[in-house]
Amino acid sequence: MDIEVVAKALKELGHPTRLSIYKAVVRAGFQGTPVGSLQEKLAIPGSTLSHHISSLVSAGLLTQRREGRTLYCVAEYEQLDCVIGFLKDECCVEEESQEPK
């Protein structure tokens, strides 16, 4: 995964409100959660929520779908796996290349 993509995802998740939104959407599962439910749960104004959701969408962490009049936020679990995998794949890489003392 491209380091710029990972950096953007981590930057967007670095904001407490966006992290709270993302956590709620991830917990909702593959069907996602209605934006109105997120607004109620997090008690933030709709315009603020919309701004934060847009940031998460631009980082590829969320998508949105409309069913009738309801707008749902859905976590992009593959993107989440890629970001976590990027960090995890780097774990202890240099340790293996060093000789024991």
C-alpha positions in Angstrom: 0.0 0.0 0.0 1.2 3.5 -0.9 2.6 5.4 2.1 0.6 8.5 1.1 -2.7 6.6 1.2 -1.8 5.2 4.7 -0.7 8.6 5.9 -4.0 10.2 4.8 -6.1 7.4 6.5 -4.2 7.8 9.7 -4.4 11.6 9.5 -8.2 11.4 9.2 -8.4 8.9 12.1 -6.2 11.1 14.2 -9.1 13.5 14.9 -11.2 12.4 18.0 -14.6 13.1 16.4 -13.7 11.3 13.2 -12.3 8.4 15.2 -15.6 8.2 17.1 -17.6 8.2 13.9 -15.4 5.5 12.3 -15.6 3.4 15.4 -19.4 3.6 15.4 -19.5 2.7 11.7 -17.1 -0.2 12.0 -19.1 -1.6 15.0 -22.3 -1.4 12.8 -21.0 -4.1 10.5 -21.3 -4.6 6.8 -24.8 -3.0 6.5 -23.5 0.2 7.9 -25.4 2.7 10.0 -27.8 5.6 9.1 -26.2 9.1 9.3 -29.1 10.1 11.5 -28.3 7.4 14.0 -24.7 8.6 14.1 -25.8 12.1 14.7 -28.0 11.0 17.7 -25.3 8.7 19.1 -22.5 11.3 18.9 -24.6 14.4 19.6 -23.0 16.6 17.0 -24.6 19.0 14.5 -25.4 17.6 11.1 -23.1 20.0 9.3 -20.2 19.0 11.5 -20.9 15.3 11.0 -21.2 15.8 7.3 -17.8 17.5 7.2 -16.1 14.6 9.2 -17.8 11.9 7.1 -16.5 13.6 3.9 -13.0 13.4 5.3 -13.3 9.7 6.0 -14.8 9.1 2.6 -12.0 10.9 0.9 -9.5 8.7 2.8 -11.3 5.6 1.5 -12.3 4.5 5.0 -16.1 4.9 4.5 -18.6 4.8 1.6 -22.1 6.0 1.7 -25.3 4.5 0.1 -28.8 5.8 0.0 -31.9 3.7 0.6 -34.9 5.8 0.0 -34.5 8.8 2.2 -31.9 7.3 4.5 -28.2 7.8 3.9 -26.0 5.0 5.4 -22.3 5.1 6.2 -20.5 1.8 5.6 -16.9 1.0 6.7 -14.5 0.0 4.0 -13.0 -2.9 5.8 -10.6 -3.7 3.0 -9.0 -0.3 3.4 -8.9 -0.7 7.2 -7.1 -4.1 6.7 -4.6 -2.5 4.3 -3.8 0.3 6.8 -3.4 -2.1 9.7 -1.5 -4.6 7.5 0.9 -1.8 6.3 1.8 -1.1 9.9 1.9 -4.7 11.0 4.0 -5.8 8.0 6.7 -3.4 9.2 6.8 -4.8 12.7 10.3 -5.9 13.7 11.6 -6.0 10.1 14.9 -4.5 11.0 15.3 -6.7 14.0 15.5 -9.8 11.8 18.4 -8.3 9.8 20.5 -7.6 12.8 22.8 -10.2 14.3 22.3 -11.1 17.9 24.8 -9.6 20.3 
